[in-house]
Amino acid sequence: MTTRLRLIPAIDIQDGKCVRLRQGRKSDVSVFSEDPEAVADSWVRQGCERLHLVDLDGAFEGAPVNHALIARICSAHRQIAVQVGGGIRSHAHIDALLDAGASQVILGTKAIEDRTFLRAACERAPGKCFLGLDTRAGKVSVRGWTRDLDVDYLDFAREVTDFGLAGFVHTDISRDGMMIGLADGPHASLKLAEVSGKPVIVSGGVTTLDDLTRIRRLAANTPSHILGVISGRALYEQRFDFSQGQRALDGSPSHA
């Protein structure tokens, strides 16, 4: 049975607001709402089955900053899957988010720099830990995308594939928030799924419905498991609405 590809709206939180950055640059920010809770409510009303929440301040600071706000969103929407990332660098942070109602946490910098922590987190919360592999030209980036490592993302995935991860969130930093299309992003995500044998969520660069159709077609022609596609700026700028995007991923007749 084919797993349904999900369109996953992104809610990136900075200073308590719903924003989008370009290529992760803290200074290049667009504010889309002063009320992230209302934004989350809106996506759920439109039928989304999974939300992507990021504490951007936490990613830059190295510890959760907007926890209370994110916890309220998680608690209010326990009927869907809510994945949360940004500044999660301790077991206490993980526990607090899961207790608040997060379905999964997305680990990044700490988990990449400390594999003992990553393995322990997966053992402590089975099926609850995604690893965010944010890449620039195939290399892993950490610390809020401010530091690029000389580490190939596929090599890293091979080394941690037996840790018990729920899957990966793969972001092509060069495309993220730029509204310039996907380039090789989907291919890189499919390679990650093939190498790791884990579900992968695609992020970065979705601009049009054609981009979503392309991902669906690529995913259909590979044994890889693509769980869904994150969209931020394209949804907020109304390049397409949520229902149109989900239909494109479902392969409805108008987007076949």
Secondary structure, 3 states (H helix, E strand, C coil): CCCCCEEEEEEEEECCEEEEEECCEEEEEEEEECCHHHHHHHHHHCCCCEEEEEEHHHHHHCCCCCHHHHHHHHHHCCCCEEEEECCCCCHHHHHHHHHHCCCEEEECHHHHHCHHHHHHHHHHCCCCEEEEEEEECCEEEECCCCEEEEEEHHHHHHHHCCCCCCEEEEEECCCCCCCCCCCCHHHHHHHHHHHHCCCEEEECCCCCHHHHHHHHHHHHCCCCCEEEEEECHHHHCCCCCHHHHHHHHHCCHHHC
